Amino acid sequence: MSLQLQNTLSGKKEFFKPVNPDHVRIYACGPTVYNFAHIGNARMAVVNDLLVRVLKTQFKQVTYVSNITDIDDKIIEASKETGEDISVITNKYTEIYNNDMSALGVNLPDIQPRATDHIKEMIELIKRLIDENKAYEKEGHVLFHVPSFDNYGILSKRNRDEQIAGSRVEVAPFKKDPADFILWKPSPSPLPGWDSPWGFGRPGWHLECSVMSEKSLGLPFDIHSGGIDLVFPHHENEIAQTCSISENKDPKDFATYWFHNGFVNVEGEKMSKSIGNIKLVHDLNKKYKGEVLRLTLLSAHYKQPLNWTEEIIEQNSKMIDRLYRVLLELSDVEADLKLPSDSIMESFLDDLNTPKVIAKLNEEANDASSASDERKKEIKNNLLSAGKILGILEDDPGNWLGYNQKDTENAEEIERLINERNEARRSKNFNLADTIRDTLKDKGIEIEDTNKGTIWRKSR
């Protein structure tokens, strides 16, 4: 079995062949830290975390880099609005972002570089681009000259008119070409900036990832990833910057595979401030368990749009509860904790086909009650090992389901009532048993009779 990934560069699903089989290297464009992350940002983080987990089942060493953008017009605007120093804002929201993603089971990147720590390298790259006649200075700005790079548009497959229309670059009289984009711009006092050969200023957004990826991973590295919205112009511009001065001017001189996840829509509509439907991870984490949110984000194939609704969250909450119930039933079964079955691994390796993996886990759960002892061992291993890759089923089943919480207020009284109910059932006094169940229910306690005895939990 070999991993296959959809490569945006070729537009095809390809077998993954790392530059160095002993060390796989990945770079993902991370957040701009001026506010709380929304669920679309979280999808990128969760999908890349899944990719890293899958790669680690196949390769000895995997290095994952995801940056922090801590200088940007939006950050400057947030500083103006709040009166807080930029460093206070960026440090605050970097910590919040990492904590919010951790609640979704996302591991920290091996390296998390910050843009402001790489200004020197950005200036050096601009100098090289100017020396190679790929960039020019005009009125204190330095711009990349798009027509100088023949492969511009190779990632997004956009023609000349589409490039100009979608470039998001302000039309300015100092541009040689409408599609040219900014590498460096003036930053008049009191705005933040750095000294450069072109005056006091700050870098363009596209520049930072070219620099940080090369410094962190070397060139070429294996996978460059991000949300589908970054294909153009951000990733297209990164390729132009980096490959304009590479030996072959080939995008593969930068990264071999380009990996992009789809959008998250909310109730069938695109998230936007004007509609007021932006879902912040920070808020969702207060309402739902992280594993439920994570499973919901993985419930659709990463390439496809995901429609975020209360119904889909509820469906995934019930699904994960069911899987934990099966694990609780299998608590006495020993599992090897090896890789999941070939069938499940094939789905993981088939371009991270999480819907198929989830379907197979539900099939495993269906078989659990009537399975032989050997089959139960296999089922438990599949649930736990596949869950580890997915980033779910990592809690104790009894704890997740809330059973037998000894620290619950009135726990002794609850146990006494359960014992009285069990005695009433043994005596065939079912009216009394039902009355005690209702009393417990009124106290917010749910009970369940299992083949290992009666278990209880607080209502959720």
N, C-alpha and C positions, 0 to 999 in steps of 0.2 A: 504494500500500500504506500502511495506517495501523495503528498499534499498537492492539491490543485487550487489555484487562486485566479479570480477574475482580474486581469491586468488591464487597467484603463488605457495604458499606452498602446497596447495591441488591439484592445477591444475584444479579447478572447480569454477564455479560461485556459490557463497554462499550468503545466507541472512546474512546481517550485524547485529551482536549482540555485542554491546560494552561491555567492561569489566565493566564499570560503566555507565548506561544509562543517568546519570545526567552530565557526563563529558566525551566527546569523545576526544581522544588524538592521534595526528598524527605527525610522524617525516618523513621528506624528506631530502635526501642527496643533499646539495646545491652545489654551484660552488666553484672551485678552482680559486682564484682571482689573476691572473697574466696577463690576457688579456681580450679582449672583448668577451662577450658571443655570441655563434652562435644560429641559430634557433632551433637546437636540444635541447640546454639548455633551451630555451624559452618554448619548448613544455612541458617539465617536469614542469616548473613553472606555466604555464597556466592550465595544466590538474590538478595539485594539487590545484590551486586556485579554479577551478570549483568544485573539490571534496569537498573542505571546504564549498563553497557556498551551495552545495546540502545538506551537512550534517547539516548546520545551519537551513535549512527548517524543519528538523526532530528532532533536539536535542537542548536542552536549552543552553548547553555550549560546545564549540569546541575550543581546543587549538592546534594550528598548529606551529610546530617548524621546521625550515630549517636552516642548519648550513652554516658557511663560513669556507672553508679550507684556512687558511692563513699561513701554513708552508708546503712546498712541494718541491720536486726537481725542478719542472718547475718554481716555484716562485724564487728559488735560482738562476736558470739559467737566468731568466729574469733580476734579480738584477745584475748579472755579465755583461750581455750584455748592459744594460742601464746605469750602474753606480749608479743607484738609490738605496736608502736603502729599504730593504724588507718591512718595515712598510709603507713607502711612496707608494710603488707599491700596496700593499694589500688594503690600505685605499682608494686609487684612484679607483681601479677596483671594490671594494665593492660598492662604491657610484655610479659608472657608471652602474653596474649590477642592483642595486635597481632602479635607474632612468629609465633604459631601460625596465625593467619589469613593472614598474609603467605605462609607456607609453602604455603597452599592457593590462592595467587594472588589473594587478596582485597586490593584496594587500600585504603589508609587513607581514611576519610571525609574530605571537604573540611573539615569541622568536627567535632570530637569533644569536645563540652562535658562538664564534670563537674558533678554535682549540687551539690557543696559550694561551687562558685563562683557559685551562683545562689540562695542563701538569701534575699538581700534581695528579689529579684523574687518568690520564693515567698510571702514575708510580705505583699508588696503585693497579690498576687492574692487571698490569704485575706482581707485587709481589704476588698477590693472585693466578694467573695462575701458577707461579713457585711453590708456596707452594702446589698446588693441582697436581703437576707433569704433568701439561698440557703445560708447556713452559720450555725452558732451555736457559742458557747463554753459548755462545761460541764465543771466540775472540772478545769480546766487543759487540756482537750482542745478542739480545734476540729473540728467535723464538718460534712460536706456533707449537707444535708437532701435526700435523694433525691426525695421526693414534690414538691419545689418545681420540678423540671425535668420537664416533660410528655413530653419525648422520650426519657426514660431507658428503655433497652432497645432503641432503634432499630437499633443496630449488631448486637447479639447475637440479636435477635428473641426474647428471653426474657420470659416473663410475670412477674407480680408474685411468685408463689411460687418460681419458678426463680431470680429475682434474689436473693431472701433466702437460698435454699439454697446458691447458688454464690458468694456475695459474699466469702467468706473473711474476713469481718470479725467480730471477737469480739463476742458479745452482751454488752452492758454496760448497767447501769441508767441511765446518763446519756444514752442515746440517745433521741431523739424517735421514731425509726423503726428497725426492725431492719436495714434495708438501708443506713442512713446510714454513710458511711465517713469515716475520719480524714484530716484535712488537716494537723493539728499535734497533737503529743502531748508530755507532760512527759518530761524526760530528767534524772532526778535524778542528782546527783554520785555517783560519778565518771564516769557515762556522758557521751558527747560531746553537745554541743548548742549552741544559740545563744540569745541574748536576743531576746525578742519581746514584743509587747503582752500576750501570754497567759502569760508566764513563760518560764523557761529550758526549751527543748525542741528537737525536731527535726521535720522535715516527714514527712508520709505519703508512701509510695512513688508513688502515682498523681499527686501534685502536680508532681513534677519535670519530667516530659515535657511537660506543658502549658506550663510556663514556658520550658523550653529550646528547644522547637520554635518558639514564637512569637518569642523573642529572636533565634534563629539565622536564621529564614526569613521572619518576618512572617506575617500571616494575611490571607486563607486561603492555604495552600500546596497543592501538587498531590497528593502521595501520602504517606500515613502507613502504615508497615508494621511487621511483626513476626511472630512465630510465632503459630500458631492459638490457642495457650493464652492469649494476651494479649487476645483479643477481649473476654472477660469474666473478671474485672471491670476489668482495667487500662485498656483502650482505651475501654470504655463510660464509665468514670469520668473519663477525660481529656475526652471529649466533654462530659460534664455540667459539669465545671469551666470549660472554655473557653467553651462555647456558652451557658451560663446568663447570661453578661454580654455576649453578642454582640447585635447589632442584631436579627437575625431568629430567634435561638434555634435556628438550623438547623445540623446537623452539618457541612454544607458551608461554614459560616462558619469552620470549623477546617481541614479537609482535604477535597478533592473526592473522592479515591479512597482506599479502605482495602484494603490488600494484605497477605494473610496466607499463609504457607507451612505445609504439613502437618507432622505429627510424624515423628520417626525412631524406629522400633521396632528392637529387637535380637533377631534370631532369632525373630521373631514375637511378642515380648513387649515391653511398655512398659519403658523404662529406669527403674530404681529402685535405691536403695541396698539395700533389703531383698533384692532378687533378686541384687544384685551384678553387674549387667550394664551398668553405665554405661561408655561408651566415651569416654575422654578424647582430645581432639585431640592433646595434647602427646605421649601415648604412641603414637598411631597414626602421627604424623609420623616417629617413630623407626623404624617398621617398613615404611612405604610411602612412595612418592613422592607429593608434594603433588598433582600433576596426576591421579594415579590416584584419590586420595581425592576430589578435586574432581569428576572425571567421574562417580564413583560417586554423589555427592550430587546430581548433575544428571541421573542416569540415569532417574529417575522424574519425572513432572510435579510442579512445585513444590507444587501444591495437594493432591496425593495423599500418603498416608502412604508412607514409604520404609522397607522392611525391610532392615536392615543385617546382612549376613552375610559370612562369609569367602568364600563362593562368588561373591557379587556383586562383591566387591572383585577377586577373581581374574579374573572375566569382563572387568571393565573394564580391568584391567592388561593382559590379552592384547589387548583391543581397541585400546588406545592404542599398544601395541607395534606392532601391525599397521599402524596409521595412520602411525606414524613410519617403518616399513619402506617404505611407499609413498613417503613424502617423500624417503627416502634414494635410492630408485630414480629419483625425479624431480629429483635434486640438480642436474642440468645444465639443467633446464628453467627458463626465466625466468617469474616470476609478476608480475602487475601490482599485487597486494596492494590491490585495490579491494574493495568489498563483495562478499559471496558472491552466487551466482545468485539470481534472483527467487524461485525455488522454496524455497531455504533461508531467505532473508530472510522470506518469508511465514510460515514456521514459527516463526521467532523472534518475529515481530510478532503471531502468533496466541497471545497470552497465554503467551509464553515456552515454546513447546512443544518442550522440549529432547529428549524421546524421538524426536520426528519429525526434528529436526535431526540427531541422532546416527545415525538410520537412513539419512538421506540421505548423510551422510558415509561410511558403510559402502558405500553404493551407488557413490559416487564412487571409493572404493578398489577396488571390484570391477572397475571399468572401466579402471583405470590401465594394466595390462599390455598390453592390446590396443588402446589408444586411439591416434588420430592425434596428430601433434605439436601441432596446435592444441587438440585435446581435452585432451591432457596439461597444457597450459598452464592451461586452464580448471579442471581437476581440482586442480592444485596451488594455484591461487588460492582455490578453494572451501575446501580443507582449511585453508589458512593463515588466510584471512580469517574463516571461521566459527570456527576454533580460537581466534583472537584474541578474539572475542566470548564464546565459551565459557570462555576462560581456560586452554586447553590447546594442545598442539603448539607451544609457545613456546621449546622447547629446540632445539639443533642435533641433527638425527636421529642422526648418528653418535655424538654424545656420549650421547644418551638410551639408545641401544641398546648403548653400551659398546664400540664397535668401534675397533680400531687405537689403543689407548691407549699412546702413545709413552712415557709416564712409568711404565708398568707394569714391575715388576721382571722382569728377564730378557727385555725386549722384543726385544733383538737376537737372542737365541737362538730366540724364537718366530718371528721373521721368517725366520731361517735354516731352521728346520724346515719352515715353510710353503713356502719356495722349493724345498727338497729334495722335498717332497711334490708340488709342481707339476711338477717335473722328472720325477719317477717316473711321474706320470700321462701326461705327454707321451711317455714311453718305454713306455707301456702296462704298467708294472710296478705293477699295482693292489694287489698284496699289500703292497708296501712303502708305497704311498700310504696304505692303510688302517692299517698299523702306525703310521705317523707321526701320522695323525689320532687314533689311540688314545693315543699318547704325549702329544699336546697335551691331550686330554681328561683324562688323568690329572693333568696340571698345572693343571687348572681352566680350560682355554681351549677355547672353542667357535669353530669356523670355519664359514664359509659361502661357497660358490662363487657368484659373481654374474657378470653379463655385463661387469662392470668389473674383474674379478679376485677374488681371495680376500680376504675380510675376516674379522677375528677380534675376539673380546671375551672378557673374563673371565666365567665362569659366574656366573649370579645366583641 
